[in-house]
């Protein structure tokens, strides 16, 4: 069987499953999801064993520490993965909501109703929890999903998907569509363009991973792609900030989990307070072994600093400001004011997540209005750009597109809509 035929069969089965999913009740979907969550928790020992094989393969492939950290599953992450599936079950069903209801002068009633998208392909790297998040969100919103994880997470992803499918079958019997959750069965890279050429079956693709992966998928796909190429996120410390709050937010945004897309990559600090506050912020970052890549002003301020934890300093290049490190590296730049900070973010940022720390509401409102990103914060860490933190239960991805979904994507963002017309014999003249 050719690769194209193999992908066609996969996609055709998914399309059929999506039609069967549309007939499930909310109660049935929730019953299946709770069974899936229980199954994931129950198979934790087997899942960690499979993940250990993936981690060893990852080391042999030369994955860096940040990528291995994304790949790793432990008890805590498996518990969180199962809980995320339960959280999805507890959320309102997004399908069948009436978004608009109007009656025209001729008596024709029109309703705009939310509907599933259909077949969603998810392509992702390293993080095995994406398998559970994507499958549960797609299932709850009535979409069939085709999953293609990276070869570095092959054993983890296959076991997660198999456990969820088996649990769904146990919960619903024949009512559970056999192809509602599928994993691409081949590591062949050519499977992706083949699958994404099938516009008659596949409705949407969402790649999750590094910039290279996302650009490759976007370039080859013939179906719509929702994407964010990278997360170059900023913290701006304004002259009217509370210094203790600024310290806390900067350290959290950079170090709480540096390998993820909503971690800060650049610190901007107002020139009015840089000399007083930057050395202390840098000292705290030094305790966590953060390397600082600085502009000349910040470099001059920090070179004379001494302490028990030496600073790791180097001059920032122009390219550094465009870079998503996913590591313990932070750019530092001293800026003139909020206008300069806004200009920097809109030039170098990726439209993902950016925050201002200030006690000045007028300054904050200016920042919130002018920064062109999917998520913009005032006095909060960029690390909150996450479906779970937004109350979505989990997320299927984060979009930096401006058409359609933007920011964390949960159940509502996995729905389309259709118009229903209720007439009494009206004809158009």
N, C-alpha and C positions, 0 to 999 in steps of 0.2 A: 504494500500500500504506500502511495506517495505521501510525502509530508503534507502537501496541500489537502489531499483527501482525508488524512488523519485529522487535521485541524477543522476541515469542513464537517466531518462527522461529530466532532466535539462541539462545535458551535451550533449545529443543527439540533443536537440533543439539548443544549442549553436553551435554545429558543422554545422548544417544546416544553421544557421544564418551567420556563417563565410564564407560559400560559396556564400551566397547572397551578403554579404558585398564586396566580391572581384569583383562584377560586378558594384559597384557604381563608378561614375565618381568623380574626385576631386571636381568639382563644387557642386555636390550633397552632398558630405561629408561636405564641408565647409558650405553649406546652413543649414544643419541639426545642425552643431555645433554652429553656430551663433544663431539659434533658441533656442538651449539648454542654451546658456549663458544668453539670454534674460529671459528665463523662471526662471533660478536660481535667477537672480536679482529681478524679479517680485514677487517671493514667499518668499522674505526675512522675512516679518513678521511671516508667517506661519512656516518658517524654524526655526526662533529664538524661537518660542513657542514650537516646537517639541524638540529643543535642550535644552530648560529649563527643560523639563521632563527628558531628558537624564542626565543632570547635577545633578538633584535631585536624580535620581537613582544611579548615580555614587557616590554621597556622602553617600548614604545608603549602598553601596557596600564597602565603606571604601577607595575609591581612594584617593591618596595623592594629594597635591596641584598641583604638576607638571603634573600628569595625567589629572586632571580636567582642567588645562590650555590647554592641548592638545585637549581636548574634546570640549571646548567652541567655539561657533560661535557667532560673533557679526556683526554689520553692516560692519565694515572694512573687516573682514575675508570673508564675503559672497560676497562683491564687488570684493575682490581679487580672490575668487574662480571663479566667473563668468568671470573675465578678463582673468584668466588662460585658460579657455575654448576658449575664443575669440583668445587668442594668439596661441593656437594650430591650430585653423582654418586658421590663417594667415601664418603658416609655410608651406614650400614646402611639397608636398605629398611624403612620403618616398617610396611608392610602385611603382614598374615599373622602377626604376633607373637602368641604365646599369652600372654595377660595373667593368666589364672587357669585352673586345671585341678583339678576336684574330682569325686569320685564319691560319689553319694548312697547311703544304706543299701540302697536297692532295686536298686543296681547301675547306675543311670543315670549316665553320665559326661557332665559339662558342661565345655565349654571356652569361655573368653572370648577372642575373636580380634579384633585390630585390623583395621579396614577403612577404605577411603576414605570421605570425607564425601559426595562426589558432584560437585556443581557449585558452585563458589565464585566469587562476584563480588567483584572488588577495585576500589574507587573511591579515587582518590588525586590529589594535587596535586603539581605541580612536579618532583619527583625522578624522572627517567626510569629510574634503576637499579631502581626498584620494579617496573617491567615485567619485567625479567629475573629478579629475585628471586622475585616472585610466580609467574611462569610456571614456573620451574624447580622450586620447592618443590611447587607443585600437581601438576606432572607426575610428580615422583618419588613422591609420595604417592598417585598414582592418581586425582587430581581433575582435572576439566576446569575451566578458568578463563576467565572473561569479564572483560576489563580495560577500565576506563574512567578514563583519565588526564585531567588538566586540559587545556583548549584551549591553554594556554601551552606545553605540551610535545608538541603534536600530532605534529609531524614526527619528533621523536626516538622517541616511543613506537611509532608505526606502523612505523618502520624496524627497531627492536629486535624487535618481535613478528614481523614478516615474516621477518627473518633466522632467528629461532629455529624458526619453522614450516617454512621451506624446508630448514633443516638436519635437522630431525626426519624430514622426508619422504625426504631423501637417505640418511639413515642406516637407516631402517626400511622404506622403500617403503610398500606398502599397509597394513602393520601399524601405521603411525603414523596415529592418528585425525585426520581433516582439521580437525575443530573442537575439538581439545584446547586450543588457545590462540586466543582470539578477542578482537578489539578492538571495542568498541561503535563502529559506523561513523558516528554522528551526534553533533554537539556539542549537540543539543537537550537542554536541562535536563530536559524532561519524559520523556526516555528512562529516567531513573533510577527514578522511581516506577512507571513501566510495567514495567520489568524486575523490580523488587523486589516486584511484585504476583503474580508467577508462581510461587506456592508449589509447584505440581506439578512444576516443573523446577528451580528454584533452591533450593539447600539452605542456603547461608550467604552473608552479605555481610560484607566487612571494609573499612570506610572508613579511609583514611590521609590525614591532612592537618590543617588547622586546626580549631579547635573548631566554627566555624560549619558547615563541611562535615559533620563527624561528627554533629552534632545534627540537621541537616537530613535526613541519610540515616536516622538512627535513628528520627526522627519519621515518615517516610513509608513505611518498609519493613514489609512483611508477612512477611518471612522473618527468621530470627534474625540479629542484628548483633553482632559482636564489636568492641569499641570502646575507645579512650581519648580522652577529650575534649581533654585538654591535658596538658602535662608541666610542672608547677610543682614543680621539684626543689630540694632543700635540701642544704647542707653545714653541719653543726653542729661547731664547734671547741670541744671540751671543755677544762676547766681542766687536765686531765692529758694533753693532746695534746703531741706533739713539734712545736715551732713550725716547724721546717723542713718537716716532712711536711705540716703544716696549710697552709702557704703553697703548696706544690706542688699539693696536691689542690684547693684553692680556685681557683687560677689555671687549672689544667687543666679543672676541671669547668665553669668559666664561659667560657673563651676558646678552648679547643682547636677547637671548632666550635659557635659559639653559636646557630646556626640550627636545631639539631636538638632533639628532644623530651627528650633525656636530659641536656641542658646545665643547669647550676644556675641558678636564678633568685633564690634567697635565701641569704645567708650569715647563720647564727646563731652568735654567739660568746659564750662564758661570761663573765659580768661580772668574774670573778676575774682573767682574763688580757686582757680587752679593751684596757685602757689600754696594756699592754706590746706586744701583738701586732698589734692592728688597724691602727695607722698603717703598719707595715711591709707588711702584706697590701695595704692600700689603695694604697701606693706602687707595688707590683708591678702591681696592676691598672691604675693610671694609665699605666704604660708601654705598655699595650695599649688605651688610650683607653676604658676601661670607665667608664660613668656610674654613680655610686653613689646610691641612694635610701635614706636612712637614717632610723632612729628618732632621737628627740631626744638620747639618750645617745651614740650613735655620731656624730651630727652634731657634738656638742660636742667629742668626742675628736679629730675629724678637721679641724675648721675651722682649728685653729692649726698644722696640719702644713704645712711648706714643703719644696720640693724642685724638681728640674729638670723634673719632669712634674707640672703642677698637677692637683689633684683636681677632678673634675666632680661636684659635690655638690648634692643637693636633698632636702627632707624627703619621706619616704615617706608615701603615703596608705594608707588601709585597703584600697582596691581594688588598690594595687600588690602587696600580698602574695598576691593571688589571680591575678596576671597572669603569663602565659607570654610573655616578651618576644621570644624567638628573635632576640636582638640583644645588643649590648655594653652591657647594663644589668643591674645587680645590686642587689637589695634587701639592706640590712644592718641587723641588729637585735641588740642586746645583750640576753641573757636571763639569768635568775637562775641556772639550773642545768639539768641534763639533763631534769628533769621539765617545766620550762617550754619547753624545745626540743621535746620530744615533743608537748606540748599545741599549740604553734604549728603544727607540721607536720601534725598530725591535723586541725587546724581549717582551715588555708589551703592545704595541699598537695592535689595531684590524685591521690594514690595511685600515682604512677609510680615514682620513684627518689629515695632519700634516703640520706645517709651521715653517720656520726659519725667524727670523728678524735679518738682517745684512746688512751692506754697503759693505761687502767684497764679490765680485762676485765669486772668486775662492771657498770660503767657501760655498756660496750658491749653486754653481754648484755641489759641492761634496755632499751636503745634498740632493739636488734634485735627484741625481743619485742613492744614496745609501739607502734612506728611501723607504721601500717596501710597499707603500700604494696606494690606488686607486687615491687619489688626494694629491699632495705635492705642497706647496706654498712657495714663497719667498716674504717677506714683504707684506703679506695679511692675513686676518683673515680666519680661517677654516670655518667660517659661509658661505662662498661662495659655498661650495659643495652642490649644489641645482640645479635642472633642470631649474627652472625659471631664476636663476642667470647665468646659462650657455647658456641662449638663446634658451632653448628647449621648451619654453612656459610653460611647467609643467614637472613633472617627474612621472614615475610610480614606482620608487624606486631607491635605491642606491646599487650597487653591489660591494662587496669586493671579489668576485670570480676572478680567474685569467683566466679561460677558458670562452670565450664568452664575454658578456658585463661586463664592469668594470667602477665603478663610477656612476654618475647620468645617469639614463636611460630615454631617450626620444623616439621620433618617430623612429629614425634610429635603435635604439637598440631593437625595437619591431618588426623588420623585420628579416626574414631569406632570403634565395636566392635559385634560381634554375638555372641550365644551360640550355640554348636553343641552339640547333644545327641546322644549315641551310646547307643542302647538295644539291648536284646535281647528286645523285645516287652513292655516295661513299660506298664501302664495305671494310671491314677489311680483309686483307689476312695474 
